[in-house]
Amino acid sequence: MNECVFCQIVEGKIPCYKIWEDEHFLAFLDIKPLAVGHTLIIPKKHFRWVWEVEDYPRYWEKVREVKNLLDQKLQPSWVEARVLGMDVAHAHIHLIPHYQEKEGKTREIGQIASLFI
């Protein structure tokens, strides 16, 4: 799927702030974050919708792993999961950390990414 921006990220044609990956899934920081650490988790193989992902239960286990990583590195009060699917035609789940204090706009995306690498 050459026209899919997320497939191009998986192929390394478009850069991203990668915070986690394994053989089948990739997590990277959103370029228009709603909060510090706003992350997208995608399957590396193209699927249009989240519910089409071949190993749906494993996908959600990986989402939980990334959520735990966000907890460890950023200490948010809680993390919201959103499945929207209309902005990019590739399955993806948003993890959006929420904090007691309004620190969501005070750190650059590169600073956040450096915590995970």
Buried (B, 14 or more C-beta within 10 A) or exposed (E): BEEBBBBBBBEEEEEBBBBBBEEBBBBBBBEEBBBBBBBBBBBBBBBEEBEEBEEBEBBBEBBEBBBEBBBEBBEBEEBBEEEEBEEBBBBBBBBBBBBEEEEBEEBEBEEBBEBBE
